[in-house]
Every structure is written in structure tokens, then in C-alpha cells.
């Protein structure tokens, strides 16, 4: 528990720094949006591509960790779709609000997971996170776009519009690039690797600062039922299901721990951007991100200690 807390403290200090910087108006709103776009479209794709390209995937429990994460995502997604109508009838959760609950319950903050896994387990933690990235990011982005187009978008996306939306998603094309480089072994000049590595190193602190800057503590005053459902599924059910599946698939040690880390982190800050773009309930999405990020300070150490 002490090791987990020591690794989490720097992560949450960076989140607090982002929140304090924005609250003090050291950087104005327009500059934060520019910083967010640089992180989202340049720094993070470089990190994903470089991590996947260099990861020794053959030495990692690829099927066990990747399979457990994929099955956990599908299980929670199916549960949410079953609950959608009861949530609408009993809790008044509209279609756009449901999409925010869905994203909040299934997506993960890769920045936090990478920082924590690397701090706790070093190179093997980074490799296992690369497996999680390959397994989770494409699947979650495809499912999220499908759910938003079904329950939130003013009009259904055509097949070509859906494909274009996915092609423009930096999370997906950076995964595809990294896996292609890993599988083909295409030699690249050392300068190119160094360039990608430098950009990737910058993405972790930048991403955590951006997440922290988006925290809105005023939303803690009136937590909604939709927020409670999303938080329970993401911070409790998802790690429990993923850890159980990982053990059933024969994963042990650091593999189980990183599986728990990748499912116990709060939802992705990029969920807010996607909600805004596709007609989701963006204010609810911001509320979910805020509360989950703060609650994870308590739930993550417990999840790692009890499940891993």
C-alpha cells in the first residue's frame, strides 16, 4: 500500500498543479485549449506509437492481459446497454446523458495508468501498459463512437462518416502505427526514435496537467444518480471483473496488477471532447471526470492492494 501511495502522490500532485494553474488564471482558457490539442494530437500519439513499437509484446502475457481487458470492457458495456432503459425510466437519464455514463464507466485515463504502472513496475509495467493500449484504445473508441451515434447524435452517421470519424481519431491511428512498426520490424533512423521518445516523455506531465485543469470542484455539491452509476461501474465493478478474468486466464504478478491499474483509473479526459463533438451530455461528462478523478485517489490504492 505504501509503494502504491508513493507512486500515486506525484500523479495527483500534477493533477493538482493543473487545477491550481487554471484556477489562478496563470494560463487563460484559449491557451489551455491549445495546450490540450497539442497533447491530444501530437504528444499522446507519439507516446502510444513509440510505446507499442518498442514493446516486447512476445514476452508479455498478451492473451491473458489483453483478453481480460477486452472481455471486461465488453461485459460492462453489455451491462450498461441492458440498464439503459431502466435508467431512462427510473432515473430520467436521457440518450445523451446515457452516452456520458457509458464513456465514464468504460474508458480509461491512459496518462494516469502509464505513470503509475511505470512507477511501480518499471519496464515490465510499460510493456504491460502497451498491451493494454493495444487491447483497449481501439475497442473503446469504436464502441464509444457507436454509442454516441446511436443515442446522442442528431442524425445517424453513415458508414463513410463513421469510418472518417475513426480515421481522424489520434488514439486509433497511433495504435495502428505503433503495432505496424512492432510487427514489421521496420528499421527507423535513431533520430526518429529519439524524436518520438522526447515527445512521448512530454505527454505524461502535459496530459496530467490538462486533466487537472479540467477539474471543476463546484460539481461535487450535487452528485447525480447518473454520476453514481458511472462511478460505481468504473471504479469498483470494472477492476473487479478484469482482475477475476485475468486470473482465470492464468495471469499472475505484475500482469494482474497492471490489469487492475488500467481498469481502476478514472475515465479519459478525452471523453469530454468526444461528447462535445457528437452531441453527448458534455456537462455531465465533465462532472463524471471530476468526481472520478478525485474519488480515484482513495479507490485506486484499495483496488491495487486488494485485487493485485
C-alpha positions in Angstrom: 0.0 0.0 0.0 2.8 2.4 0.9 4.5 1.8 -2.5 1.2 2.4 -4.3 0.6 5.7 -2.4 4.2 6.9 -3.1 3.7 6.3 -6.8 0.2 7.9 -6.8 1.2 11.1 -4.9 3.3 12.6 -7.8 0.5 11.8 -10.3 -2.1 13.6 -8.2 0.3 16.4 -7.4 0.5 17.0 -11.2 -3.3 16.9 -11.4 -3.5 19.4 -8.5 -0.9 21.6 -10.3 -3.1 21.7 -13.4 -6.1 22.6 -11.4 -4.3 25.3 -9.4 -2.8 26.8 -12.5 -6.2 27.1 -14.2 -7.9 28.4 -11.0 -5.3 31.1 -10.6 -5.7 32.0 -14.3 -1.9 31.8 -14.9 -3.0 30.5 -18.3 -6.2 31.7 -20.0 -8.9 29.5 -21.5 -7.8 29.8 -25.0 -4.2 28.8 -24.2 -5.4 25.7 -22.2 -7.4 24.6 -25.3 -4.3 25.0 -27.5 -2.2 23.0 -24.9 -4.9 20.3 -24.8 -4.9 20.0 -28.6 -1.1 19.7 -28.7 -1.3 17.0 -26.1 -4.2 15.2 -27.8 -3.0 15.3 -31.4 0.9 15.3 -31.1 2.3 14.3 -27.7 0.0 11.4 -26.8 0.0 9.8 -30.3 3.8 9.9 -30.2 3.8 8.2 -26.8 1.3 5.5 -27.9 3.1 4.8 -31.2 6.6 4.7 -29.6 5.5 2.6 -26.7 3.8 0.0 -28.9 6.6 0.0 -31.5 9.3 -0.8 -28.9 7.3 -3.1 -26.6 8.5 -6.7 -26.3 4.9 -8.0 -26.8 6.1 -11.5 -27.2 7.4 -11.6 -23.6 4.2 -10.2 -22.1 1.1 -12.2 -21.3 -0.6 -10.8 -24.4 -3.6 -13.1 -24.5 -4.2 -13.1 -20.7 -3.9 -9.3 -20.0 -5.3 -8.2 -23.4 -8.1 -10.8 -23.3 -9.1 -9.9 -19.7 -9.3 -6.2 -20.5 -11.3 -6.8 -23.7 -13.7 -9.1 -22.0 -14.2 -6.7 -19.1 -15.0 -3.9 -21.4 -17.5 -6.0 -23.3 -19.1 -7.2 -20.1 -19.6 -3.7 -18.6 -20.7 -2.4 -22.0 -23.3 -5.1 -22.3 -24.5 -4.4 -18.7 -24.9 -0.7 -19.5 -26.9 -1.4 -22.6 -29.2 -3.7 -20.5 -29.6 -0.9 -17.9 -30.2 1.9 -20.4 -34.0 1.6 -20.5 -34.4 1.2 -16.7 -32.1 4.2 -16.2 -34.2 6.3 -18.5 -37.5 5.3 -16.9 -36.5 5.4 -13.2 -33.6 7.9 -13.1 -34.6 10.2 -16.1 -31.3 9.5 -17.9 -31.7 10.8 -21.5 -30.0 9.4 -24.5 -27.2 12.0 -24.5 -26.7 11.6 -20.7 -26.5 7.8 -21.2 -23.6 8.2 -23.6 -21.7 10.1 -20.9 -22.5 7.4 -18.3 -21.2 4.9 -20.8 -18.0 6.7 -21.5 -17.5 7.3 -17.8 -17.9 3.6 -16.9 -15.8 2.1 -19.7 -13.0 4.4 -20.8 -9.7 4.9 -19.0 -7.2 7.7 -18.4 -4.1 6.3 -20.1 -1.9 9.1 -18.8 -2.5 8.1 -15.1 -2.2 4.4 -15.9 1.1 4.7 -17.7 2.6 7.0 -15.0 1.5 4.6 -12.2 2.4 1.3 -13.9 5.9 2.7 -14.9 6.5 4.0 -11.4 5.5 0.7 -9.7 6.9 -1.9 -12.2 9.4 -0.1 -14.5 9.9 -1.6 -18.0 7.6 -4.5 -17.4 4.9 -2.1 -16.3 5.4 0.0 -19.5 5.3 -3.2 -21.6 2.1 -4.4 -20.0 0.6 -1.0 -20.4 1.4 -1.2 -24.1 -0.6 -4.5 -24.2 -3.5 -2.6 -22.5 -3.2 0.3 -25.0 -3.4 -2.1 -28.0 -6.3 -4.0 -26.5 -8.4 -1.1 -25.0 -7.9 2.0 -27.1 -9.2 0.9 -30.5 -12.1 -1.1 -29.0 -13.2 1.7 -26.6 -13.1 4.4 -29.3 -15.1 2.3 -31.7 -17.7 1.4 -29.1 -17.9 5.0 -27.8 -18.5 6.4 -31.3 -21.1 3.8 -32.0 -23.0 4.5 -28.7 -22.8 8.3 -29.3 -24.0 8.0 -32.9 -26.9 5.8 -31.7 -28.1 7.7 -28.6 -26.8 11.2 -28.9 -26.0 12.4 -32.4 -28.8 14.4 -34.1 -28.6 12.1 -37.1 -27.2 8.6 -37.6 -23.7 8.5 -39.0 -23.4 6.9 -42.4 -20.7 4.2 -42.9 -18.3 6.6 -44.5 -18.9 9.3 -41.8 -18.3 6.6 -39.1 -15.1 5.5 -40.8 -13.9 9.1 -41.2 -14.5 9.8 -37.5 -12.4 6.8 -36.5 -9.7 7.6 -39.0 -9.3 11.1 -37.5 -9.1 9.8 -34.0 -5.5 10.1 -32.9 -5.9 7.3 -30.4 -6.7 4.8 -33.1 -4.2 5.8 -35.8 -1.3 6.0 -33.3 -2.2 2.4 -32.1 -2.2 1.2 -35.7 1.1 2.9 -36.5 2.8 1.5 -33.4 1.6 -2.0 -33.9 2.6 -1.9 -37.6 6.2 -0.9 -36.7 6.3 -3.5 -34.0 5.1 -6.4 -36.2 7.1 -5.5 -39.3 10.3 -4.5 -37.5 10.7 -1.7 -40.0 14.1 0.0 -39.2 13.9 3.7 -38.5 16.8 6.1 -38.0 17.9 6.6 -34.4 17.0 10.3 -34.7 13.4 9.4 -35.4 13.2 7.2 -32.3 14.7 9.9 -30.2 12.2 12.4 -31.6 9.3 10.2 -30.7 10.7 9.4 -27.3 11.1 13.0 -26.4 7.5 13.8 -27.5 6.3 10.8 -25.6 8.1 11.8 -22.3 6.5 15.2 -22.6 3.0 13.7 -23.0 2.7 12.3 -19.4 3.2 15.5 -17.4 1.3 17.5 -20.1 -1.6 15.1 -20.1 -1.9 15.1 -16.3 -1.8 18.9 -16.2 -4.6 19.0 -18.8 -6.7 16.5 -16.8 -6.1 18.6 -13.6 -7.0 21.8 -15.4 -10.4 20.4 -16.3 -11.4 19.5 -12.7 -14.5 21.5 -11.6 -14.9 21.1 -7.8 -18.2 23.0 -7.8 -19.8 20.0 -9.4 -19.2 18.0 -6.2 -22.2 19.8 -4.5 -25.0 17.9 -6.2 -23.9 14.5 -7.5 -26.5 12.9 -9.7 -27.7 9.3 -9.9 -26.1 9.0 -13.4 -22.8 10.0 -11.9 -23.1 7.5 -9.1 -23.9 4.6 -11.5 -20.9 5.6 -13.7 -18.5 5.8 -10.8 -19.6 2.5 -9.3 -19.2 0.7 -12.5 -15.8 2.3 -13.4 -14.0 2.3 -10.1 -15.4 -0.9 -8.5 -17.0 -3.2 -11.0 -14.6 -2.9 -13.9 -11.4 -3.6 -11.9 -13.1 -6.5 -10.1 -14.3 -8.1 -13.3 -10.9 -7.5 -15.1 -8.9 -8.9 -12.2 -11.1 -12.0 -12.0 -10.9 -12.6 -15.7 -7.1 -12.1 -15.7 -6.7 -14.8 -13.0 -9.0 -17.2 -14.9 -6.8 -16.7 -18.0 -3.7 -17.6 -16.0 -2.2 -14.1 -15.4 -0.2 -13.6 -12.2 2.0 -11.0 -10.5 2.6 -7.7 -12.4 0.2 -8.7 -15.1 -2.7 -8.8 -12.7 -1.6 -5.6 -11.0 -1.3 -3.6 -14.3 -4.7 -5.1 -15.4 -6.2 -3.6 -12.2 -4.4 -0.3 -12.7 -5.7 0.1 -16.2 -9.3 -0.5 -15.1 -9.2 1.3 -11.8 -8.0 4.7 -13.2 -10.7 7.3 -13.7 -12.3 7.8 -17.1 -10.5 9.5 -20.0 -10.4 13.3 -20.2 -10.8 12.9 -24.0 -14.4 11.7 -23.3 -15.4 15.3 -22.8 -14.1 16.3 -26.2 -15.9 13.4 -27.9 -19.1 14.3 -26.0 -18.9 17.9 -27.2 -18.3 16.8 -30.8 -21.0 14.2 -31.1 -23.9 15.7 -29.1 -23.4 13.9 -25.8 -24.1 15.4 -22.4 -20.9 17.4 -22.0 -21.7 19.0 -18.6 -22.4 15.6 -17.1 -19.3 14.2 -18.7 -17.2 16.9 -17.1 -18.9 16.1 -13.7 -18.1 12.4 -14.1 -14.4 13.1 -15.0 -14.1 15.5 -12.0 -15.6 13.2 -9.4 -14.0 10.0 -10.6 -10.5 11.7 -10.7 -10.9 12.8 -7.1 -12.5 9.5 -5.9 -9.7 7.5 -7.5 -7.3 8.9 -5.0 -9.0 6.7 -2.5 -10.2 3.8 -4.6 -7.1 3.1 -6.7 -4.8 2.2 -3.8 -7.5 0.0 -2.3 -8.2 -1.7 -5.7 -4.5 -2.4 -6.3 -3.9 -3.6 -2.7 -7.0 -5.9 -2.6 -7.2 -7.2 -6.2 -3.5 -7.3 -7.2 
